[in-house]
Amino acid sequence: MERTCVIVKPDGVGKKVVGAVLQRFENEGLKLVAMKMVVPTEKMAVGHYTLNSEWIKNVGEKSIKAYEAKGQTPPSKDPIVVGKKIL
């Protein structure tokens, strides 16, 4: 038997799409056997993400593009600075 961990981030919970996400798995014939909702601590979040400089830069670049796509001003033009704010 295989196991998979599915994580729905806070924005997905806020948009009330958790049921739709789970339904996609069920529609493919997968069986939900357990579910746990947690509010991650900073320690849990840091342990989950790879924190190398390339990852931080990529996250920062994507975040800057997302700000600009929404017509908002990013907190900085430096992707490293923005990426570190995600942590």
trRosetta pair geometry for C-beta under 8 A, 3 or more apart (Angstrom, degrees):
i j d omega theta_ij theta_ji phi_ij phi_ji
4 30 7.9 -30 33 -161 131 148
6 21 6.9 159 166 148 134 119
6 22 7.7 146 98 -90 158 69
6 25 7.1 -92 -61 -52 155 146
8 12 4.2 -117 -177 93 93 138
8 13 5.9 118 122 -54 111 79
8 17 7.3 -169 -152 85 129 85
8 18 5.2 156 91 -105 175 83
8 21 5.7 174 -88 38 122 167
9 12 5.2 99 57 7 65 103
9 13 7.5 -127 106 -3 36 88
10 13 5.5 -53 -147 36 38 111
10 14 6.1 40 154 -21 69 106
11 14 5.4 -52 -146 39 34 116
11 15 6.2 28 155 -14 66 108
12 15 5.8 -58 -143 42 30 105
12 17 5.1 -85 -166 59 81 107
12 18 6.5 109 137 -67 99 68
12 21 6.9 33 177 -39 135 142
13 16 7.4 30 176 -77 35 37
13 18 5.9 29 -107 -49 64 117
16 19 7.5 -4 168 16 73 102
17 20 4.8 -53 -165 43 73 117
17 21 5.9 80 135 -29 85 96
18 21 5.7 -54 -151 33 32 112
18 22 6.4 26 156 -13 66 107
19 22 5.9 -58 -148 41 30 107
19 23 6.1 35 153 -26 66 109
20 23 5.5 -51 -143 33 31 116
20 24 6.9 41 154 -27 61 97
21 24 6.1 -51 -163 21 31 112
21 25 7.5 25 146 -11 60 100
22 25 5.8 -55 -161 34 42 110
22 26 6.4 36 147 -15 72 107
22 32 6.3 17 -162 -77 111 145
22 35 8.0 -10 -105 -98 137 137
23 26 5.4 -56 -145 42 38 111
23 27 6.0 44 154 -27 69 104
24 27 5.7 -49 -145 32 29 114
24 28 6.9 23 155 -14 59 105
25 28 6.0 -64 -158 37 33 107
25 30 4.4 -64 171 64 88 128
25 32 6.9 98 99 -64 129 94
26 29 7.7 77 -178 -54 36 9
26 30 6.4 -96 -87 65 32 73
26 31 7.8 67 -114 -102 73 32
26 32 6.7 -40 -74 -19 99 106
32 35 6.5 7 177 -50 116 106
38 44 7.7 -102 130 163 134 172
40 44 4.1 -131 -159 88 95 127
40 45 5.0 113 132 -55 132 85
40 48 7.4 -39 -148 -12 153 140
41 44 4.8 101 50 4 73 100
41 45 7.1 -140 93 -3 40 87
42 45 5.7 -57 -148 38 34 111
42 46 6.2 32 156 -18 68 107
43 46 6.0 -54 -144 38 28 109
43 47 6.3 27 156 -17 62 110
44 47 5.8 -62 -150 39 28 111
44 48 6.4 30 153 -26 64 109
45 48 5.7 -57 -150 30 31 114
45 49 6.6 5 164 -2 66 109
45 87 7.4 151 125 -153 118 60
46 49 6.7 -68 -143 44 28 94
46 51 6.8 -2 -159 -50 78 139
46 87 6.8 54 -95 -157 84 104
49 55 7.2 160 170 149 98 144
49 87 7.4 -138 68 -104 148 87
50 55 5.0 166 96 -60 94 163
51 55 6.6 -118 -125 70 18 133
51 56 6.9 40 -161 -54 60 105
51 87 7.2 55 -118 -98 114 134
52 55 5.1 95 57 7 73 104
52 56 7.2 -143 97 -5 36 90
53 56 5.6 -55 -146 38 35 112
53 57 6.2 37 155 -21 67 106
53 80 7.3 -12 -158 -119 87 110
54 57 5.7 -54 -148 36 30 112
54 58 6.4 31 154 -19 64 106
55 58 5.8 -56 -149 36 30 110
55 59 6.3 29 155 -17 65 107
55 83 7.7 147 117 -172 58 134
56 59 5.9 -55 -148 37 30 111
56 60 6.3 32 153 -20 63 109
56 79 7.9 134 130 136 69 84
56 80 6.0 50 124 -136 113 64
56 83 3.7 121 176 132 69 136
56 84 6.0 28 -162 -62 126 66
56 86 7.8 -175 -137 43 71 116
56 87 7.8 -28 -114 -33 104 117
57 60 5.6 -57 -149 37 30 113
57 61 6.4 31 155 -20 65 104
57 79 4.9 65 -156 115 63 122
57 80 5.7 -19 -91 -77 76 72
57 83 5.9 -80 -70 -29 19 159
58 61 5.8 -53 -147 34 31 110
58 62 6.4 27 156 -15 64 106
58 79 7.8 64 -40 168 10 133
58 83 7.4 85 55 -107 43 133
59 62 5.9 -57 -149 39 30 109
59 63 6.2 30 153 -20 65 109
59 79 7.9 140 74 178 52 94
59 82 7.7 -158 113 112 77 86
59 83 4.3 109 76 -129 97 93
59 86 5.2 -81 150 11 136 161
60 63 5.7 -57 -145 37 29 112
60 64 6.3 32 156 -21 65 104
60 78 7.3 -37 172 126 145 53
60 79 3.1 130 106 -177 119 66
60 80 5.8 -88 -18 -49 168 16
60 81 6.9 102 -134 56 138 47
60 82 3.8 121 -144 73 89 95
60 83 3.1 -71 -44 -39 98 90
60 84 7.6 11 -75 -2 118 60
60 86 7.6 -133 -72 -11 63 118
61 64 5.8 -52 -148 33 30 111
61 65 6.6 29 154 -16 63 105
61 79 4.5 -2 -56 -122 68 139
61 83 7.8 6 -5 -62 59 110
62 65 5.7 -56 -152 38 33 111
62 66 6.3 34 151 -21 66 106
63 66 5.5 -53 -147 35 34 113
63 67 6.5 38 153 -21 66 100
63 74 6.8 111 125 -129 88 120
63 79 7.9 140 48 -139 95 74
63 82 5.0 -168 82 154 129 122
63 83 7.0 175 16 -80 130 54
63 85 7.9 -176 141 66 168 110
63 86 6.7 -146 -60 -63 147 115
64 67 5.7 -49 -150 32 33 113
64 68 6.4 27 154 -14 64 108
64 74 4.6 -23 -123 -71 72 163
64 77 7.1 78 -132 -139 138 44
64 79 6.2 -85 -13 -95 132 79
64 82 5.7 154 -55 33 90 175
65 68 5.8 -59 -147 41 31 109
65 69 6.1 35 154 -25 67 107
66 69 5.7 -50 -143 33 30 113
66 70 6.6 20 158 -9 62 108
67 70 6.2 -73 -159 43 27 103
67 72 4.5 -96 -167 83 77 98
67 73 6.7 -23 161 122 124 10
67 74 4.0 148 59 -73 163 80
68 71 7.5 45 -174 -75 35 20
68 72 7.3 -104 -71 59 23 59
68 74 7.0 -34 -43 -31 80 104
74 77 6.7 121 75 -82 120 43
74 82 5.9 -23 177 -99 123 137
75 81 7.3 -132 103 127 99 108
75 82 6.1 148 57 -103 95 83
75 85 6.3 84 55 -51 150 167
76 81 4.0 -23 76 92 160 136
76 82 5.4 -153 58 -52 95 85
78 81 4.1 70 83 7 109 111
78 82 6.7 167 87 -8 57 85
79 82 5.6 -58 -142 44 35 109
79 83 5.7 41 157 -25 69 109
80 83 5.7 -52 -141 37 27 114
80 84 6.4 28 158 -20 61 106
81 84 6.1 -58 -153 33 26 109
81 85 7.0 32 148 -25 60 102
82 85 5.7 -51 -158 24 37 116
82 86 7.5 46 146 -28 62 93
83 86 5.8 -42 -166 13 41 115
83 87 7.9 40 144 -17 62 94
84 87 5.8 -43 -165 23 48 113
